[in-house]
Amino acid sequence: MSVYYGSIEAGGTKFVLAIADEHFNIIKKCKFSTTTPQETISKTIKYFKENRVSAIGLGSFGPIDLNLSSKTYGYITSTPKVGWKNINLVGQLKEELDIPIYFTTDVNASAYGEMKNTGIKNLVYLTIGTGIGGAAIQNGYFIGGIGHSEMGHQRINRHRDDLTFKGICPFHGDCLEGVAAGPSLKARTGILGEKIPSDDSIWDILSYYIAQAAINATLTLAPECIILGGGVMEKSNMISLIQKHFISMLNNYIDLPCSVEKYIRLPTVKENGSATLGNFYLAYSLFTKE
């Protein structure tokens, strides 16, 4: 009997659903906009009722409750996304589908996918997109105590040419997400990020902030590499700008395990597929001791 694994990448902007065979090859995939919880979850349930799988890996936007002993395990909790606060995502899916679901953050799923694709068991993954999230894997396991990390809301030093911008985070204003997430570009300039020229100084400002996050991850977690994904990183010059600021900030304090080009890098899974691959492996892990 064939075994199939399901992936749900539950993003704040869109849901990406996929099915893989036992060798983790994608055989079917679809995506749709994240609208109301009722509509979005209903579409997800319908998809997996029509395409049965043995288990699902679910990587969700957050914050989410990952504490198995909590009354709200499986919930999306204090999200600023309208209508999605305190939604029992896992509970609704399990009630209708009656299959095992591995629940984690979307960025954890991306980090896991990169680990499986590269074989690197100590890494940090930062996604820079509509929001900013971070995940770390050490010795093959996610870090986290009672919940998951929120690297996107760390405090950073302001760029000298960006001091008047208040930031867009509804909770903290000018945390990392507030000043470096994709929507901060339009908030400053009135122009969507993809339409801003590569030589505009705004990209240097964003790279300055992201480099600080990379410095913080380096000095607290000592990973083998830091992977930067998300829509903002699709700008061709961003990775080199971040590497430049990172080297300047580090100031030879410690030796990196490799060149900065290998240490701070883009995802290895093509077409933004890190989270999907990670979800497949997490679904598979429900049947193993991995």
N, C-alpha and C positions, 0 to 999 in steps of 0.2 A: 504494500500500500504506500502510495506517495505521501510525503510529508511536505506541507507548505507552511511558510512563515509570513506573518503580516507585519507591516510597519505603518504606524501613524505618526507623522510629524505634524504635531498640533501647534501651528504657529499663530501668532496674533493677527497676521495678515491673511494667511492661507493654510489650509490643511492639505498635506500630501500623503496619499495612501498608496501602498505598494504591496505586492505579493512576490515572494521568492520561492524557488524550489529548494530542495535540501542541500544544494551546493551554493546557495545564496545568490543565484542568478535571478534578476528581476524578470518576471514573466507578465506582469501587469502593473499599471500605475495610473493614478488619476490625481487631479488636484482641483480644489475649488476654494472660493473666498471664505474666510472666517466671518460669518454673519452672526445671527443670534445663536445662543447655545442650543435651543430646540431644533432649529433648522440644520445647523452644522453637525450636531451629534446624530440626528436622524439620518442624514446623508451617509455618515460613517457607518452606522449600523446596517443600513440597507446594502452598502457596498460589500461588507464582510458577510452578510447573509447570502448574498449572491455569489460570493467568492470565498468559500470556506477555507479556513486555515487552522493549524493545530495550536498556535499561540501567536500573540501579538506583542511586539515591542512598541511602547508608546512614549515618545519624547514630547513633552508639552512646554509651552510658554508658562511663565509663572508670575508670582511665586506659587508653589504647589506644596502639598503636604505629603512627605515621603515616609513619615513615621508610621510603621505598621501597627503600632499599638494605639495610635491616635483615633479618635472618633471621626475625624475628618480626613483619614488617609484616602488618597485618591482624588482629593478635591483640588481645584484651582482656587486659591485663597484670596489674598489681598491685591489682586491685579487691578491696575487702573483701567483695563479694557472694559468699556461700558457693557454691562449686562452679564459679565463673566465672573463676577466676584462670588465666591463660595458656591461654585458649581461642582457637583459630584460627578466628575467626568468618568472615572474608572468604574464607579458603581453602576452608572447607567449602561455602560458598554457591557459589563459583565452580566448584568441582568438579562440583556437581550441576546448576547452571543454565547454565554456560558463556556468560555475558554480562558486559559491562563493569560494574564496580561502583566508584562513587566513595565512598571511605571517609573519614569524618571524625567529629568528636564530635557528639553530639546538640545541644549548644548552638551549635556552629559552624553546623550546619544551620539552627537557629532564626535566628541572626544573618543568614545568607544569605537566608533567606526574607523577613525584614524589609527587608533592603536592596533586594530585588527588588520588594517591595510598596510601598516608600516612595520609592525612587530615591536614598536617602541612602547615600553610599559611604564614610562615616567614622562608624562607630557602635560602641558596646559593648552587648552583650546579656548580662544576668545572669539565670539561672534560679534561683529560690528555691523549692525543693520538697523532695522526699525527700532530695536532696543539693543542693549549690550548685555551679553551673558558670558559667564566663564565657567569652566570646569577643569578639574585636575584629576589625573589618574596617577597613582603611585603604586609601583609594583603590581600593576594590573588591576587595581581596585580604585573605585571612586573614593575621593575624600569626602568627609561629611560626618557630622555627629547626629544631632537630632533632626537635621534637615539638609538642605543643599546650600552651596555657596552662592553668594550674590556679588560676584566680582564687578558687575556692571555699576554698582552703586558705591564703589570705593571713592574716597576723597582724593583729589589730585590738585596740583599747583596750577594756577591759571597762567595762560600765555599772556605775555605783556601787551599783545595787540588784541586781546579778547576780554579785557577786564570788565567791559560794560555789559556784556551778554549775560543775562541772568540764568540761562539754562532752561531746559524744557521738562526736567523731571518733576512730576507733580508732588513728589514726596520730599526731594532734597534740593531741587533747583539745579545747582551746578556740580553735581557728582559726575563721574565719568560718563554715564549714559546721558546726563543732562546736557553735556557740552560736546560729545563726540558721536552720538547716535545719528543715523541718517537724517531724521526730521530736524535736527539742529541746524542743518545746512540751509534748509528753506526758511527756518525761523530767523536766521541771521540775514539772508540775502534775498529772500522772496523767490528763489529759484530752486527747482528740484536738483538734487545732487548730480544726477546723470547729465544734466544740461550745463553744469558749471565746468569751464575749461580746466584742463589738468594743471595749467600753470598759475591758476588762481591761488593767492596766498592762504585761502581758507583750508586747503589741503595740508599745508604745512602746520597750521594750527591744530587740526584734528590729529595729525600724525604725532605731534608733540604730546598730546594727551594719551594716545594709545601706547606710545613708547613708555610713558610713566607706568601704565598698567603692566607692561612687559617687565619693567624693572622690578616692580613690586612682586610679581609672580616669581621672578628669578631669585630674589633675595629671601623670599619666604618659603618657596617650595623646591627650589633647585632642580627643575626639570631637565630632561635631555633636549627638549625643544619646546617652542611655543608656536602654536598654529593659529593663524588669524583668518577667519572666514567671515561670511556675511557680505551683503550688498556693497557696503562702503569699500571693502577691500577689492572690489572689481575695478576700481580706478587704477590704471596701470602703474602710476608712479607712487602709490601709497606704500607699498611694501618697502621700497628703497628709502623713502622719507622716514619711515618708522625705524628702520635699521640704523639710519644716520643719527637720529635723535637718541636712540637706545645706546649706541656706542659712546656718544658724548656724555650722556647721563651716567653711565656705568663708570666711566673715567678710569678704566683698568683696575677697578677694585678687586674683581675676581677674574679668573680665567674661565672662558666659556668652554663647553665640551667639544665645540666645533666652531667653524667660521660663523659669523653672524648671519650670513646668507642661508646657512643650513639650520641655524638655531631659531631664527625668526622666519617663518616660512608660511606659504599658502597651503591649503588643504591638498592632499594627494588624491582624494576621491573626486572624480570629475563631476561636473554638472551639479554642484551643491549636494552631492549624494552621501556625504559623510554620515548624517543623521539616519538616513534610510538604511545604510549598511549596518550602522551600529544597532539600530532597532532589530534588524533580522538576527544578529548575533545574540542580542539580549533575549529575544523570544526563544532562540535555540537553547540558551543557558537555563531556561526553566526546566529542561529535560535532562540536564547534565549537572555535574558537580563543578563545572568550570567556574 
